[in-house]
Amino acid sequence: MGISGNISTMSLAEVFQWLQTGQKTGNLHIQGDDVTKDIYFQSGSISSASSSDPRELISHFMMHTRNLSEQQLLDALESQKR
């Protein structure tokens, strides 16, 4: 059974807690004015997430947290092309 609604009726933290407590599996799709986000759940735990905002790509997050250098990213992208 799917649900939909306006997030103003329930905080995002409450939605996450409800999904975790109910051990729900599925996709939480959040659509804003300019950005769309998807959070995937497996038995109540987050299994992956995506965003239409390119600034939120995992590579940018890793560079921001200093777990990946720009050169390492460029090397990985070049390796991927080959």
BALUMSE-768673 format. One record per residue (C-alpha): residue number from 1; residue in three letters; x, y, z. Coordinates in Angstrom, 1 decimal. Example, Ala and Ser with C-alpha at 12.3 -4.5 7.8 and 13.67 -1.06 7.14 Angstrom:
2
+-----+--------+--------+--------+--------+
: num : residu :      x :      y :      z :
+-----+--------+--------+--------+--------+
:   1 :    ALA :   12.3 :   -4.5 :    7.8 :
:   2 :    SER :   13.7 :   -1.1 :    7.1 :
+-----+--------+--------+--------+--------+
end
This chain:
82
+-----+--------+--------+--------+--------+
: num : residu :      x :      y :      z :
+-----+--------+--------+--------+--------+
:   1 :    MET :    0.0 :    0.0 :    0.0 :
:   2 :    GLY :    1.5 :    3.4 :   -1.0 :
:   3 :    ILE :    1.0 :    6.6 :    0.8 :
:   4 :    SER :    1.4 :   10.2 :   -0.3 :
:   5 :    GLY :    0.9 :   13.6 :    1.2 :
:   6 :    ASN :    2.3 :   16.9 :    2.2 :
:   7 :    ILE :    5.3 :   16.7 :    4.5 :
:   8 :    SER :    3.9 :   19.6 :    6.5 :
:   9 :    THR :    1.5 :   17.2 :    8.3 :
:  10 :    MET :    4.4 :   15.1 :    9.6 :
:  11 :    SER :    8.1 :   16.0 :   10.1 :
:  12 :    LEU :   10.7 :   14.2 :    8.1 :
:  13 :    ALA :   12.1 :   12.7 :   11.3 :
:  14 :    GLU :    8.7 :   11.3 :   12.2 :
:  15 :    VAL :    8.4 :    9.7 :    8.7 :
:  16 :    PHE :   11.8 :    8.1 :    9.1 :
:  17 :    GLN :   10.9 :    6.8 :   12.5 :
:  18 :    TRP :    7.6 :    5.4 :   11.2 :
:  19 :    LEU :    9.3 :    3.6 :    8.4 :
:  20 :    GLN :   12.0 :    2.2 :   10.7 :
:  21 :    THR :    9.5 :    1.1 :   13.4 :
:  22 :    GLY :    7.3 :   -0.5 :   10.8 :
:  23 :    GLN :   10.3 :   -2.1 :    9.1 :
:  24 :    LYS :    9.0 :   -0.8 :    5.8 :
:  25 :    THR :   10.6 :   -1.6 :    2.5 :
:  26 :    GLY :   10.2 :    0.8 :   -0.4 :
:  27 :    ASN :   11.0 :    4.2 :   -1.8 :
:  28 :    LEU :   10.4 :    7.6 :   -0.1 :
:  29 :    HIS :   10.2 :   10.2 :   -2.9 :
:  30 :    ILE :   10.6 :   13.8 :   -1.8 :
:  31 :    GLN :    9.9 :   16.5 :   -4.4 :
:  32 :    GLY :   10.7 :   20.2 :   -3.8 :
:  33 :    ASP :   10.6 :   23.1 :   -6.1 :
:  34 :    ASP :   13.9 :   22.4 :   -7.8 :
:  35 :    VAL :   15.2 :   19.2 :   -6.3 :
:  36 :    THR :   13.9 :   15.6 :   -6.1 :
:  37 :    LYS :   15.2 :   13.1 :   -3.6 :
:  38 :    ASP :   14.6 :    9.4 :   -3.3 :
:  39 :    ILE :   15.5 :    7.4 :   -0.2 :
:  40 :    TYR :   15.3 :    3.6 :   -0.5 :
:  41 :    PHE :   14.4 :    1.5 :    2.6 :
:  42 :    GLN :   14.9 :   -2.2 :    3.2 :
:  43 :    SER :   13.2 :   -3.6 :    6.3 :
:  44 :    GLY :   13.2 :   -0.1 :    7.9 :
:  45 :    SER :   16.8 :    0.7 :    7.2 :
:  46 :    ILE :   18.0 :    3.1 :    4.6 :
:  47 :    SER :   19.7 :    1.1 :    1.8 :
:  48 :    SER :   20.5 :    4.0 :   -0.6 :
:  49 :    ALA :   19.6 :    7.5 :   -1.6 :
:  50 :    SER :   19.7 :    9.7 :   -4.6 :
:  51 :    SER :   19.2 :   13.4 :   -5.5 :
:  52 :    SER :   18.6 :   15.4 :   -8.7 :
:  53 :    ASP :   21.0 :   18.0 :   -7.3 :
:  54 :    PRO :   24.5 :   17.3 :   -8.8 :
:  55 :    ARG :   26.1 :   19.0 :   -5.7 :
:  56 :    GLU :   24.8 :   16.1 :   -3.6 :
:  57 :    LEU :   26.5 :   13.3 :   -5.6 :
:  58 :    ILE :   28.5 :   10.9 :   -3.4 :
:  59 :    SER :   31.8 :   12.0 :   -5.0 :
:  60 :    HIS :   31.1 :   15.6 :   -3.9 :
:  61 :    PHE :   30.2 :   14.5 :   -0.5 :
:  62 :    MET :   33.3 :   12.5 :   -0.2 :
:  63 :    MET :   35.5 :   15.4 :   -1.4 :
:  64 :    HIS :   33.7 :   17.7 :    1.1 :
:  65 :    THR :   34.4 :   15.3 :    4.0 :
:  66 :    ARG :   38.0 :   15.0 :    2.7 :
:  67 :    ASN :   37.7 :   11.2 :    2.1 :
:  68 :    LEU :   38.4 :   11.7 :   -1.6 :
:  69 :    SER :   40.7 :   14.1 :   -3.3 :
:  70 :    GLU :   39.9 :   15.8 :   -6.6 :
:  71 :    GLN :   42.7 :   14.0 :   -8.2 :
:  72 :    GLN :   41.4 :   10.6 :   -6.9 :
:  73 :    LEU :   38.0 :   11.5 :   -8.3 :
:  74 :    LEU :   39.5 :   12.4 :  -11.7 :
:  75 :    ASP :   41.5 :    9.2 :  -11.8 :
:  76 :    ALA :   38.4 :    7.1 :  -10.9 :
:  77 :    LEU :   36.3 :    8.8 :  -13.6 :
:  78 :    GLU :   39.1 :    8.2 :  -16.2 :
:  79 :    SER :   39.4 :    4.6 :  -15.1 :
:  80 :    GLN :   35.6 :    4.2 :  -15.5 :
:  81 :    LYS :   35.7 :    5.5 :  -19.0 :
:  82 :    ARG :   38.2 :    2.9 :  -20.0 :
+-----+--------+--------+--------+--------+
end
